[in-house]
Amino acid sequence: MRRIVVSEFITLDGIVENPEWSMSYWNDNIAQFKAEEMQQADALLLGRVTYDGFAAAWPNMIDEPGGKEMNGIRKWVVTSTLDKAEWNNSRILRDLDEVSKLDGTLLVYGSSALIQGLIERDLVDAYRLLVYPVVLGEGKRLFGEAAKTKLDLVEARDVGSGVTALHYHRKADAD
């Protein structure tokens, strides 16, 4: 059975683009929230831009917290432009139809364009959001204007620094 979990750093106004603004808030509770989702994942599902950034950074961070997990986990990259995925345990998927054929819990980091496509096809089963006390006003948003879904709140947790961790599941009877 396939389960897709979207994990995002998000501002109060819904921006998920280039979360450099989140770094000054990092703490042990946020690290724990991120570690929990990685422990529950069977693989990562990434768009090409996020994959490129991760593939450039994580192989050099093997001894950092989460380094062994990030480098060891299976990675699926949805891309029409990348010819080879050379980062350890990485495989290429050419389109979202191929995502439907995967099994296990797939964790999506970043990858806003990929997430928009997954939302449009109603493939996202859960959202794990770290909501930051930041308003940017513009940038890529998690949910596009046409996105419609109903969610059940599973968990809300104060993780310090003004950041709230929210965990939602897609409502079973969503329209």
C-alpha positions as CSV (number, residue, x, y, z in Angstrom):
1,M,0.0,0.0,0.0
2,R,1.3,3.5,-0.9
3,R,1.1,6.4,1.5
4,I,2.3,9.9,0.6
5,V,3.3,12.3,3.4
6,V,4.2,15.9,2.6
7,S,6.6,17.6,5.0
8,E,7.1,21.3,4.8
9,F,8.5,24.3,6.6
10,I,5.7,26.9,6.0
11,T,5.0,30.5,6.9
12,L,1.8,31.8,8.4
13,D,0.8,33.0,5.0
14,G,1.4,29.6,3.4
15,I,4.8,30.1,1.7
16,V,7.0,27.1,1.4
17,E,9.6,28.5,-1.0
18,N,13.3,28.5,-0.1
19,P,12.9,28.2,3.7
20,E,16.2,29.9,4.6
21,W,13.9,32.0,6.9
22,S,13.4,28.9,9.1
23,M,17.0,28.3,10.1
24,S,17.2,30.7,13.0
25,Y,14.3,28.9,14.6
26,W,15.9,25.4,14.6
27,N,16.0,23.6,17.9
28,D,16.0,20.0,19.4
29,N,12.2,19.7,19.3
30,I,12.1,20.5,15.6
31,A,14.9,18.1,15.0
32,Q,12.9,15.4,16.8
33,F,9.8,16.1,14.7
34,K,11.9,15.7,11.5
35,A,13.5,12.5,12.8
36,E,10.1,11.0,13.6
37,E,8.9,11.4,10.1
38,M,12.1,10.0,8.6
39,Q,11.9,7.0,10.8
40,Q,8.4,6.3,9.5
41,A,9.3,6.7,5.8
42,D,10.2,3.9,3.4
43,A,11.5,6.3,0.8
44,L,11.8,10.0,-0.2
45,L,9.8,11.4,-3.1
46,L,11.5,14.5,-4.5
47,G,11.2,16.9,-7.3
48,R,14.3,17.6,-9.4
49,V,15.2,21.0,-7.8
50,T,15.0,19.6,-4.3
51,Y,16.8,16.5,-5.3
52,D,19.6,18.6,-6.8
53,G,20.0,20.6,-3.6
54,F,19.9,17.6,-1.4
55,A,22.3,15.6,-3.6
56,A,24.8,18.4,-3.5
57,A,24.7,18.8,0.3
58,W,23.8,15.5,2.1
59,P,26.6,13.2,0.8
60,N,29.0,15.6,2.5
61,M,27.0,15.5,5.8
62,I,27.1,11.8,6.5
63,D,28.3,12.4,10.1
64,E,25.7,15.2,10.8
65,P,22.4,14.4,12.5
66,G,20.2,12.6,10.0
67,G,23.1,12.2,7.5
68,K,23.1,8.4,7.5
69,E,19.4,8.3,7.2
70,M,19.2,10.8,4.3
71,N,22.0,9.1,2.4
72,G,20.8,5.6,3.0
73,I,17.1,5.9,2.3
74,R,15.6,5.1,-1.1
75,K,15.0,8.3,-3.1
76,W,12.5,8.6,-6.0
77,V,13.0,11.7,-8.2
78,V,10.1,12.9,-10.4
79,T,11.8,14.6,-13.3
80,S,11.6,15.0,-17.1
81,T,14.9,16.7,-17.3
82,L,17.4,14.7,-15.2
83,D,19.1,11.8,-17.1
84,K,20.8,10.2,-14.1
85,A,20.2,10.2,-10.4
86,E,23.7,9.6,-9.0
87,W,23.1,10.1,-5.3
88,N,23.0,6.9,-3.3
89,N,19.8,4.8,-3.7
90,S,18.2,7.3,-6.1
91,R,15.9,6.3,-9.0
92,I,14.2,8.5,-11.6
93,L,10.4,8.5,-12.3
94,R,9.4,10.3,-15.5
95,D,5.8,11.3,-14.4
96,L,3.3,11.2,-11.6
97,D,1.6,8.1,-13.1
98,E,4.7,6.2,-12.0
99,V,4.2,7.5,-8.5
100,S,0.9,5.7,-8.3
101,K,2.7,2.4,-8.8
102,L,5.0,2.8,-5.8
103,D,4.5,1.1,-2.4
104,G,5.3,2.1,1.1
105,T,5.4,5.4,2.9
106,L,6.8,8.1,0.7
107,L,8.0,11.3,2.4
108,V,8.0,14.5,0.3
109,Y,10.4,17.3,1.3
110,G,10.3,20.6,-0.4
111,S,9.4,20.0,-4.1
112,S,6.5,22.5,-4.3
113,A,5.8,21.8,-8.0
114,L,5.7,18.1,-7.3
115,I,3.4,18.6,-4.4
116,Q,1.0,20.7,-6.5
117,G,0.7,17.8,-8.9
118,L,0.2,15.3,-6.1
119,I,-2.5,17.4,-4.6
120,E,-4.3,17.9,-7.9
121,R,-4.4,14.1,-8.3
122,D,-5.5,13.6,-4.7
123,L,-2.5,11.5,-3.9
124,V,-1.4,13.1,-0.6
125,D,-2.5,11.2,2.4
126,A,-0.9,13.3,5.2
127,Y,0.7,16.6,5.9
128,R,3.4,17.3,8.5
129,L,3.8,21.0,8.7
130,L,6.2,23.1,10.7
131,V,4.4,26.5,10.8
132,Y,6.7,29.4,11.5
133,P,5.8,32.9,12.9
134,V,6.8,34.5,9.6
135,V,4.8,36.3,6.9
136,L,6.6,36.8,3.6
137,G,3.7,38.0,1.4
138,E,4.8,36.3,-1.7
139,G,6.4,33.1,-2.9
140,K,5.4,29.6,-3.7
141,R,2.5,28.4,-1.6
142,L,1.8,24.9,-0.4
143,F,-1.8,24.9,-1.8
144,G,-2.5,26.5,-5.1
145,E,-5.7,28.4,-5.9
146,A,-7.5,25.3,-7.3
147,A,-6.5,23.0,-4.5
148,K,-9.4,21.6,-2.5
149,T,-9.1,19.0,0.3
150,K,-10.5,18.3,3.7
151,L,-8.1,17.4,6.5
152,D,-8.3,15.9,10.0
153,L,-5.9,17.3,12.6
154,V,-4.0,14.4,14.1
155,E,-1.6,16.4,16.2
156,A,-0.6,19.9,17.1
157,R,2.6,20.4,19.0
158,D,4.4,23.5,20.2
159,V,8.0,22.9,19.3
160,G,9.4,26.1,20.7
161,S,10.7,29.3,19.1
162,G,7.1,30.2,18.2
163,V,6.9,27.3,15.8
164,T,4.0,24.9,15.7
165,A,4.1,21.3,14.4
166,L,0.9,20.2,12.8
167,H,0.1,16.8,11.5
168,Y,-3.0,16.3,9.3
169,H,-4.5,13.2,7.5
170,R,-6.7,13.5,4.5
171,K,-10.3,13.2,5.6
172,A,-11.7,9.9,4.4
173,D,-14.9,11.4,3.1
174,A,-13.3,14.4,1.3
175,D,-15.2,15.6,-1.7
